[in-house]
Amino acid sequence: GSWTPESTRATLALQCLLSLCAWALMRTLPALTIALLAAFVHRCCLRMAYPFGDVAGLPIDEARAALFTGGPNGSAFPAALVGVFESNRRLRGATLLFTEEVVGSECVGVAPNGDLLMLDRNGFVFRATPQQRKGGALAYELSKERHYVGPGRPLGFHVAGEWLYVCCSLKGLLRLHLGSGAIELLSGATGSPPSPLAYANDLDLDTSGAVYFSSSSDHPVALHPLAGFYDTMRGYLLTSLHGGTTGRLLRYDPASRRTAVLLEGIFRDTA
């Protein structure tokens, strides 16, 4: 058509309206995206992954909250690094051993002959034999034993004579004979009715042979779908987010072969 002042005004008005809508959309789109994302995350956080049930988090009473680090009845934060805890550089001279050879060993056991024993995250036993080198330097020769304590995720362990005592997050408390390779399950459940030891974590023995050990949670550790090992980090994160106080300190008596609960209601005991 022909040009008229009215058509020009209408075109300009439409352009201004479209520009205003575009500006408003650009201004609100980030906020809208954030709102939608927040709503999605909130809905996901209402439920925990199996086997944690339908509750995302459990309430923490004031008395227990006061025990947290930095709380009125908790340890100081930051910690006072004095005395034996004073910052130092003693580990600067340490040598890192078996990098990429032994993956995921939670600690190191010392055999009666001085060999170092390790358990990788898949349950295989490794032995490192001391080798004296020229100049007095001490090195280790690493070998993979024929022993296997899996399936499961071995965590804390301790050598006592010819036995290797192991906390396994899947099976509970067990021991392995370092000579024959025989495995004995000492404690897989406790209580009445029996409650499975779903997350046996760390241990120590006294002079009588009794085993003191911890169980971090009553929720089992799941098998990693891709890597093929029992993923304790995932279990740790889910247990922490859930907030349940299901950790326990236990004692296994070798004479009666019974396990007693010494302390319960602990939040994520790891040692």
Secondary structure, 3 states (H helix, E strand, C coil): CCCCHHHHHHHHHHHHHHHHHHHHHHHHHHHHHHHHHHHHHHHHHCCCCCCCCCCCCCCCCHHHHCCCCCCCCCCCCCCCCCHHHCCCCHHHHCCCCCCCCCCCCCCCEECCCCCEEEECCCCEEEEEEEEECHHHCEEEEEEEEEEECCCCCEEEEEEECCEEEEEECCCEEEEEECCCCCEEEEECEECCCCEECCCEEEEEECCCCCEEEEECCCCCCCECCCCCCECHHHHHHHHHHHCCCCEEEEEEECCCCEEEEEEEEECCCCC
